[in-house]
Amino acid sequence: MTTISISGTTVNYTTLGKGPGLVLVHGTSIDSQANFGHVTEYFSDQRQVISPNYAGCGNSTIPNGDLALDILVEQIAGTIRHASNGPVDLLGDSLGAVVAAATAARYPELVRRLVLIAGWAYSGDARHQMVFNTWAKLEGMDSELSNRYVMSLAVNPSFLTALGEENISLFLKQKAPAETKRRIELGLRIDIRGQVKKITAPTLIIRGSYDNLIPEYQTHMLHDLISESEYVAVESGHAAFLEKPKELVELIRRFLFD
């Protein structure tokens, strides 16, 4: 694991494989290993897979006060500059997709191709505010209640049912990374609609057909705003890397490698 200093914070990242860089940006309540650890080997035959942890996840530090999207963008951009000699393929999941999109808009010279999974551009609608405010309040009260709430929205009901009571119980007991509540609260303040119009990298946007955390109209907004984008749905909830890892890998490899 490599640790670097960026914008008054420390960021750690791991690498696997050789070749052009592929940077994976994780979601709100999960670190990079938990989000992507089971799929990195499927990209490392053709890419150097770079897996950073942003503010509060892994051993990466988080500044005091309200968490700003700019901090996460600078952490990812700084990681790219440190780990790669040239532009990278950049993939983000959930809040990581927001961070990846904002990074590609601000630093187009750093990004060759862009993959956005279960992302969004704007948090201002009433439903999103209700969902994320409730999630943040539950995270501040009881992490298991927070897990129950977000799993009910983020996972395809049939997949969740098939897990069975014992496996569901194990998921519910998993503790989220430090300062998850602050990253959820950041998810209430997202507005990158103007920024993403500047994205020039070819972009693949993927959503889960059963995603009730970030529903279709939010993900589709990214497609509408990014001119060079493709839009694909998979039969999963928000947690597509958990539910459909093989299908995701095939879609991503086809977009990046073919």
C-alpha positions as CSV (number, residue, x, y, z in Angstrom):
1,M,0.0,0.0,0.0
2,T,1.2,3.5,-0.9
3,T,0.4,6.6,1.1
4,I,0.7,10.1,-0.3
5,S,-0.2,13.6,0.9
6,I,-2.8,15.6,-1.1
7,S,-4.5,18.9,-0.1
8,G,-3.6,18.6,3.6
9,T,-4.8,14.9,3.7
10,T,-3.2,11.6,3.4
11,V,-4.5,9.1,0.8
12,N,-3.6,5.4,0.5
13,Y,-3.9,3.3,-2.6
14,T,-2.9,-0.2,-3.8
15,T,-1.9,-1.4,-7.3
16,L,-2.3,-4.7,-9.1
17,G,-1.0,-5.6,-12.6
18,K,0.9,-3.7,-15.3
19,G,-0.1,-1.5,-18.2
20,P,-2.1,1.7,-18.6
21,G,-3.8,2.8,-15.4
22,L,-7.3,1.9,-14.4
23,V,-8.4,3.8,-11.3
24,L,-11.4,2.5,-9.2
25,V,-13.3,4.9,-7.1
26,H,-15.5,3.4,-4.3
27,G,-18.8,4.4,-2.9
28,T,-20.1,6.2,0.2
29,S,-20.1,3.5,2.9
30,I,-17.6,1.0,1.6
31,D,-13.8,1.1,1.1
32,S,-12.0,0.2,-2.1
33,Q,-11.2,-3.4,-1.1
34,A,-14.8,-4.2,-0.1
35,N,-16.2,-2.5,-3.3
36,F,-13.7,-3.9,-5.9
37,G,-11.4,-6.4,-4.3
38,H,-13.2,-9.4,-5.8
39,V,-13.0,-8.0,-9.4
40,T,-9.6,-6.3,-9.7
41,E,-7.9,-9.4,-11.0
42,Y,-10.2,-9.5,-14.0
43,F,-8.7,-6.2,-15.2
44,S,-5.1,-6.5,-14.1
45,D,-4.1,-8.7,-17.2
46,Q,-4.3,-5.5,-19.3
47,R,-4.2,-2.6,-16.8
48,Q,-2.4,-1.5,-13.7
49,V,-5.4,-1.4,-11.4
50,I,-5.1,1.5,-8.9
51,S,-7.4,1.3,-6.0
52,P,-7.4,4.5,-3.8
53,N,-9.4,5.1,-0.6
54,Y,-10.7,8.6,-0.3
55,A,-11.5,10.7,2.8
56,G,-12.2,8.6,5.9
57,C,-11.9,5.2,4.2
58,G,-9.0,2.8,4.7
59,N,-6.4,4.9,6.4
60,S,-7.0,7.9,4.3
61,T,-7.7,11.1,6.3
62,I,-10.7,13.4,6.2
63,P,-10.5,17.1,6.9
64,N,-12.6,18.8,9.6
65,G,-15.9,20.4,8.8
66,D,-18.4,19.7,6.0
67,L,-16.8,17.4,3.5
68,A,-16.5,19.0,0.1
69,L,-16.6,17.2,-3.2
70,D,-13.5,19.2,-4.2
71,I,-11.4,17.4,-1.6
72,L,-12.4,14.0,-3.0
73,V,-11.7,15.1,-6.6
74,E,-8.2,16.4,-5.6
75,Q,-7.5,13.1,-3.7
76,I,-8.3,11.1,-6.8
77,A,-6.5,13.4,-9.2
78,G,-3.5,13.4,-7.0
79,T,-3.5,9.6,-6.9
80,I,-3.6,9.5,-10.7
81,R,-0.7,11.8,-11.0
82,H,1.3,9.8,-8.4
83,A,0.5,6.3,-9.6
84,S,0.4,6.8,-13.4
85,N,2.7,8.3,-16.1
86,G,-0.2,9.2,-18.3
87,P,-4.0,9.4,-18.6
88,V,-6.0,6.6,-17.0
89,D,-9.3,4.8,-17.4
90,L,-11.4,6.1,-14.5
91,L,-14.2,4.0,-13.0
92,G,-16.5,5.2,-10.2
93,D,-19.3,3.4,-8.3
94,S,-22.1,5.4,-6.6
95,L,-20.6,8.4,-4.9
96,G,-17.4,7.3,-6.6
97,A,-19.1,7.9,-9.9
98,V,-19.9,11.4,-8.8
99,V,-16.2,11.9,-7.8
100,A,-15.0,10.3,-11.1
101,A,-17.3,12.4,-13.2
102,A,-16.2,15.6,-11.5
103,T,-12.5,14.6,-11.8
104,A,-12.9,13.9,-15.5
105,A,-14.6,17.3,-16.0
106,R,-11.9,19.3,-14.1
107,Y,-8.9,17.4,-15.3
108,P,-9.7,16.0,-18.8
109,E,-6.0,15.5,-19.5
110,L,-5.9,12.8,-16.7
111,V,-8.8,10.6,-18.1
112,R,-8.7,8.5,-21.2
113,R,-12.0,6.7,-20.7
114,L,-14.7,7.0,-18.0
115,V,-17.1,4.4,-16.5
116,L,-19.8,5.7,-14.2
117,I,-21.9,3.1,-12.3
118,A,-25.0,4.0,-10.2
119,G,-24.0,7.7,-10.2
120,W,-25.9,10.9,-10.3
121,A,-25.4,14.6,-11.1
122,Y,-27.9,16.4,-8.8
123,S,-29.1,15.9,-5.2
124,G,-31.7,18.6,-5.1
125,D,-34.9,16.7,-5.8
126,A,-37.2,16.0,-2.9
127,R,-37.0,12.2,-3.0
128,H,-33.2,12.2,-2.9
129,Q,-33.2,14.6,0.0
130,M,-35.7,12.5,1.9
131,V,-33.8,9.2,1.3
132,F,-30.3,10.6,2.1
133,N,-31.4,12.6,5.1
134,T,-33.0,9.5,6.6
135,W,-29.9,7.4,5.8
136,A,-27.7,10.0,7.5
137,K,-29.9,10.2,10.6
138,L,-29.9,6.4,10.9
139,E,-26.1,6.2,10.4
140,G,-25.7,8.7,13.3
141,M,-28.0,6.6,15.6
142,D,-27.4,2.9,14.8
143,S,-25.1,1.4,12.1
144,E,-27.2,-1.8,11.9
145,L,-30.4,0.2,11.3
146,S,-28.6,2.3,8.7
147,N,-27.5,-1.0,7.0
148,R,-31.0,-2.3,7.1
149,Y,-32.4,0.8,5.5
150,V,-29.8,1.2,2.7
151,M,-29.8,-2.5,1.9
152,S,-33.6,-2.4,1.4
153,L,-33.1,0.3,-1.2
154,A,-29.8,-0.7,-2.8
155,V,-30.2,-4.4,-3.4
156,N,-32.5,-6.2,-5.8
157,P,-35.3,-7.7,-3.6
158,S,-34.9,-11.2,-5.2
159,F,-31.2,-11.1,-4.7
160,L,-31.6,-10.1,-1.1
161,T,-34.2,-12.8,-0.4
162,A,-31.9,-15.4,-2.0
163,L,-29.1,-14.4,0.4
164,G,-31.0,-15.9,3.3
165,E,-31.4,-14.8,6.8
166,E,-27.9,-15.9,7.9
167,N,-26.0,-14.0,5.2
168,I,-28.2,-10.9,5.5
169,S,-27.4,-10.9,9.2
170,L,-23.7,-10.9,8.4
171,F,-24.1,-8.0,6.1
172,L,-26.1,-6.0,8.7
173,K,-23.3,-6.4,11.3
174,Q,-20.6,-5.0,9.0
175,K,-19.4,-1.7,10.2
176,A,-19.1,1.1,7.7
177,P,-15.8,3.0,7.3
178,A,-15.2,6.0,9.6
179,E,-17.1,9.2,9.0
180,T,-19.7,7.5,6.7
181,K,-22.3,9.9,8.0
182,R,-20.3,12.9,6.6
183,R,-20.0,11.2,3.2
184,I,-23.7,10.5,3.2
185,E,-24.3,14.2,4.0
186,L,-22.0,15.1,1.1
187,G,-24.4,13.1,-1.1
188,L,-27.1,15.6,-0.1
189,R,-25.1,18.5,-1.6
190,I,-24.2,17.2,-5.1
191,D,-24.7,19.4,-8.1
192,I,-22.3,18.7,-11.0
193,R,-24.7,19.4,-13.8
194,G,-22.6,22.2,-15.2
195,Q,-19.3,20.4,-14.7
196,V,-20.2,17.1,-16.5
197,K,-21.1,18.9,-19.7
198,K,-17.3,19.6,-20.0
199,I,-16.4,15.9,-20.0
200,T,-14.6,14.9,-23.2
201,A,-13.6,11.3,-22.5
202,P,-15.7,8.5,-24.0
203,T,-18.1,7.5,-21.2
204,L,-20.0,4.4,-20.3
205,I,-22.9,4.9,-17.8
206,I,-24.3,1.8,-16.1
207,R,-27.3,1.6,-13.8
208,G,-29.1,-1.2,-12.0
209,S,-32.7,-1.8,-13.1
210,Y,-33.7,-2.4,-9.5
211,D,-31.7,0.5,-8.0
212,N,-34.1,2.3,-5.6
213,L,-31.3,4.3,-3.9
214,I,-30.3,6.2,-7.1
215,P,-33.2,5.6,-9.4
216,E,-33.2,5.6,-13.2
217,Y,-34.0,9.3,-13.7
218,Q,-31.0,10.4,-11.7
219,T,-28.5,8.1,-13.5
220,H,-30.0,9.0,-16.9
221,M,-29.4,12.7,-16.3
222,L,-25.7,11.9,-16.5
223,H,-26.2,10.4,-20.0
224,D,-28.2,13.4,-21.1
225,L,-25.5,15.8,-19.9
226,I,-22.4,13.9,-21.2
227,S,-22.3,14.1,-25.0
228,E,-19.9,11.2,-25.6
229,S,-21.7,8.6,-23.4
230,E,-23.3,5.2,-23.7
231,Y,-26.0,4.0,-21.4
232,V,-26.6,0.4,-20.2
233,A,-28.8,-1.2,-17.6
234,V,-28.0,-4.4,-15.8
235,E,-30.6,-6.5,-13.8
236,S,-29.3,-5.6,-10.3
237,G,-29.9,-3.1,-7.6
238,H,-27.5,-0.3,-6.6
239,A,-24.9,-2.8,-5.4
240,A,-24.2,-4.1,-8.9
241,F,-20.6,-5.2,-8.1
242,L,-22.1,-7.4,-5.4
243,E,-25.0,-8.8,-7.5
244,K,-23.7,-8.9,-11.0
245,P,-19.9,-8.9,-10.9
246,K,-19.3,-11.0,-14.0
247,E,-21.8,-9.1,-16.2
248,L,-20.2,-5.8,-15.0
249,V,-16.7,-7.0,-15.8
250,E,-17.7,-8.1,-19.3
251,L,-19.4,-4.7,-20.0
252,I,-16.4,-2.8,-18.7
253,R,-13.8,-4.9,-20.4
254,R,-15.6,-4.5,-23.7
255,F,-15.8,-0.7,-23.4
256,L,-12.2,-0.3,-22.2
257,F,-10.3,-3.0,-24.0
258,D,-12.0,-3.7,-27.4
